[in-house]
Amino acid sequence: MPGPSHPTEDGVRETRAATDERLYRERSRPIDYEFAQVNMYAIIKAGGRQHKVTPGGILTIDGTAGSPGSELTIGEVLLVEKDGGEILAGAPFVANARVVGVVEGASRGPKIRVFKKKRRKGMRRTKGHRAMFTRVRVKDITL
C-alpha cells in the first residue's frame, strides 16, 4: 500500500518519498524574473562545502539552519563578482561581505543503504541514513 500523497504544482499527486527525492535533486531553481537583470554572484562556504549563490536563487545547506521563515546571514564569503564584472576575492574571506537569505524549509535526502558482507562467514550488516537539508532563498549579497 503506497504512503500518503501530496499534490504538486501541476496537480499530480506524488508520495512523500518522491517529494523528498524531487526536492533533494532540485539543488537550484531558475532566478526569479524580478532579479533577472542582476549578474552578481558570490561563492560562500556553508556546511563544509562551497556554493555559488545569486540573489533570488535557492541554496541547499546540509543540516538544519533555522526555522522556516527566519532570516539567515552567512558571513563566510570567499568571492564576489559585482554587476560590472569586478571580482573581489578574499584571503580567506571577503571583508564585510554578507549573504542574506530566508529559510524556506527542510527536506530529507534519499535513503542511503550501506551493506557489508564477509563471504563464507555468514556476516551481513545493513545500515543506512537519510541526510537532512535546509532550503534557503537568497535575498541579497551585501558588501
N, C-alpha and C positions, 0 to 999 in steps of 0.2 A: 504494500500500500504506500503510495507516494506521500511525502510530507506535506506541510502546508504550502500553499502557493501565494504569490504576490503579483499584483498587476504591474506591468512595465509601462513605459511611456506610450507604446503603440497599442496597449490594451491586452496584449498576450500575457497569460499567466505563466509564471515560472516558479520552480521550487526554491526554497531558501538556499539550498546548496548551490543551485545555478546562479542565484542572485549574488551570493558571496563570491563565486568564482568570476562572474562578469565584472564585479566591482574591483576585484583584485587585478584582473587583466587590464582594466581601464586606468592606466597609470596617469594619463593626462588627457584632457579634453581640449577641443579647439578653443582658442581665445574668444571671449565674448566680443560682440560687434562694437560695444562702447569702447573697448580697448584695442580695436583692430589697428589703429594708427600708431600705437606705441611699439617701438622697436627696442625698448630697453629690456635687458635681461640680467640676471645675476646667477652666479654659481655659489651655492651655500652648502654648509656642512650640517646635516641633521640626521640623527640616529646612526652615526658612524659611517654615513655614506655621503657622497656629493650629489647634489641635484641641481639641474638648470631650471630656474623659475622665471616666469614672466608675469606681469600684472594681469589678473583675470584668469590665470591658469590654475590647474589643480595639482597639488603636491601630495604624494602619499608617503607618510613617515612611518617607520617601524615603531610599534608600541603604541601606547596611549599618551596623547599630548594635551588633553584637556577635555572639558565637556562640550557638547555641541552648542554652537553659538558664541562661545568665548573667543576672545581675541588672543592671538599667539604672535609673539615677536621673536624673531630669530636674529641674533647678533653675529653669528659666525659666518660672515660673508667673505668668500675667498676672492671673487672677481665680479666687477660690474661693468657692463657696456652701456653707455648712455645712448640717447637718440641720435646724436651726431656721429656716432662711431667711436667716440673716445672711450678707451678702456682703462679702468682703474684696477690694478692688481694689488693685493695685499701681501704682507710678509709677516705672519701668515694670513691675517685678516685685514680687510679694508677698514680704515679708521672711520668711526661714526656712521657706518652703513648698517641699515636695518631692513629686514623684510617683514612686513606686517601682513598677517592673514587671519582668516576666521575659520575656526574648526567646524567642518560640515558634519562630521560623524565618524564612526569607527566601523570597520569591517574586518572579517577574518579571511585569511588566505585559504588556499586549498589544503586538504588534509594530506600531510606528508607521512608516508609509512616507511619505517626502517625495519628491514627484515634481516636477521642474522641466522646463519646456519653453519654447523660444522658437520661435514659429511661423515656418515658411518657412526656417529656418536649419539644420535637422537636429540641433539641440541638445536632447538628452534626458538627464536625470540622475536616478537613483533612489538615494536614501539612506534610512536608517532606523535605528531603535534599539529596544531593549526596556529599560524602566526597571526597576531593582532596588528592591524594597520589603522592609521588615522588619516582621514582626508582633510586637507586644508586648502581653502580657496585663497590665493594670494591677492591681497588688496593693493599693496603699494610697495615700492622699493625706494627707501629714503637714503639720502647721503648726508 
